[in-house]
Amino acid sequence: MNAVSNIKALGFNWEMYDPFLFCAHHKDLYPKGNSNMGPDPELLKGRPLGNDFNLKDGFRMYHGTTVPGFPVHPHRGFETVTITLEGLIDHADSLGGAGRYGNGDVQWMTAGSGIQHTEMFPMLDKEKENPLELLQIWLNLPASSKFVPPYYKMLWSEDVPLIEDKDPNGKDYTVRVIAGNFGRKQAVSPTPDSWAANPENEIGIWIIHLADQAEIVLPTASEDITRALYFYRGNKLMIGNQEMESYHQAKLDPTEKLKLTSLGSDAYILVVQGKPIREPLAQYGPFVMNTRTEIQQAYEDYTKTRFGGWPWDTNEPVHGPEPRRFARFGDGKEEVR
C-alpha cells in the first residue's frame, strides 16, 4: 500500500477501518444555560426537537428536548470510547450507573450483551457560553465477546498519559495516549473484555496537538494493523511528502515512520490503529453483530427485557447544577474527581 492513501473529506460520521466502526465528532457552541441546564426556550423555537441535527445558531439539540444530547437508547455487540475535548456529559444507564465527565475525561463502555444509556450535555454556566466538543469512537467486538456483561470505565483526564515535548526545532507538541502506547507512554487499561485489552491487537488511540510548524514522527506498528489519521482542526498538514487540508482523513501504512508537520496554524489530529477482527459484520442502528439473524434477535431481546429496564424517572436524566465530576457504577461503587 502507499504510505498515505484514501484521503477524503470528513463527514458528520467519520469512516474508519476494522476493528473500528466509525467516529462521531460533535462540536457545538451552546449558549448560556437556564435553570433547566438547557438553552433559553426562545432559542428552541422552530427547531425539530427530538431530532435536531441542524447547526442552527452554532448548536444542535440532537435528540434532547430540554437539555441537548442523546436520551435513553440501547447498544449491543460493540464498544463506545467517548473522548471529551471540551464541555460536560451526563451519563446514566440501565444498570443504575451514572456520572458526569468532561474537559479531557474519557468514558470507555463495552455494551456487550446489551445496555441502555444516555449522553446528555448539561449547560451549567448561566453567565457565559457552554461550548462542547467530543469524539465518540465505536470499536467492534469479536463474536466471542458480543455477549460479555456490559461494563463501563472512566479514564479521568488526570490519569490519561500526556506527552508534552518539543520537536528538533523547538516547536511544541502534545500527545494524549487514550489507548495503547506511544513511545514509552502506556495508556490506562480499557475495560476487561475490550478488543483493546489484549496488547497483541495493538489498539492505539492518540490525540495529537502540533503547534504551527511543529513536527512529530509516528511510531511503527505491525504490518497487519490498520491505521488511520483524522485532521479535525487546523490549516494544512504534511504527512510525509503528502499535503492534506483540514477536516480530512487518510489511511496510513503502519510500518512507515511517517512525519507529521503542521502548516499555517496549530493542528489537532486523531490517530487510531488496531488489528482487524476480520469477521462478518451486520449492523443496524445501535446493534452490531455478525449476522442478520443476530440483529433480529437483538431487537427481540431488547423489546422483551429493555436490557435491564430503565431505573430513572426520565429518559433524559441530568445530574444537578454542581459541576463536580463523578462516576457511579451498577455495583454502588463511586469515583469522584
Secondary structure by P-SEA (a helix, b strand, c coil): cccccbbbbbccbbbbcccccbbbbbbbbccccccccccccccccccccccccccccccccccccccccccccccccbbbbbbbcbbbbbbbcccccccccccbbbbbbcccccbbbbbbbbbccccbbbbbbbbbbbbbbcccccccccccccccccccbbbbbccccbbbbbbbbccccccccccccccccccccccccbbbbbbbbbcccbbbbbbbccccbbbbbbbccccbbbcccccccccbbbbbccccbbbbbbcccbbbbbbbbbcccccbbbbccccccccaaaaaaaaaaaacccccccccccccccccccccccccccccccccc
